[in-house]
Amino acid sequence: MTAITIPLSEEQLERLRSVAAEAGISPEELIRATLEEWLGRPRDDFHQAASYVLQKNAELYRRLA
């Protein structure tokens, strides 16, 4: 397994510890679970933006033709 180190401010670290404690898990477990959830999400925002751009380009090409 690979480890990643990220800098956190003292305030961020305290908030992380607090949220993890409320959930009854370690800060590392909280970060891992949150990251796994985020990475597993479908990228609907990208697909919506791509569809919008393609639609606008089709309209532009139609006008130019």
N, C-alpha and C positions, 0 to 999 in steps of 0.2 A: 504494500500500500504506500502511496506517496503522501507526503505531508506538505501542506501549504501554510506559510506564515503570513499573517496580515497585521498591519499596525492598527491598533485601536486606541482611542483616547481613553482616559480614565473613566469618563462619563459613559462612553459606549460599553466599556468592559463591565461597569457596574450594572448598567441596564441589561446587558446580556446575562449576567449572573442572576439578576433578579427575575427575569422572564424564565430562565431555565429552572430556577428554584421553584417558581410558581407551578411549572409543569412537572416538577419532580424528576428532572433529568439533569445531566451535566451540561455545561455550556457547549462542549464539543458535540454532544448528541443533538442538541438543539440546532446547532449550525449545520450539522450533517443532514438532519431530517429536512430542514428548511431548504437547503441547497438541492437535495434530491427531489423535493416537491417542485421547486422552481425549474430545474432542468427537465423535469418530466412533463411540464405544461406544453400544450400545443401553442405554437406561435401564431395565434389568430391575428394579432396586431400586424404582423408582417404580411400575412396573406391578405388582409383587408387593404393594406397600403398598396401591395402589388396589384391587386385587382383594380383598385382605383386608378393607378397609373396606366395600366393596360387599357382600361376603358377610355381614359382621357386621350391616350395616344391614338386609339382607334378612331375616336371622334375627330382628332386633328388630321389624321391621314385621310379620312373621308372628306373633310373640307378641302384639303389640298388637291384631291384627285379631280 
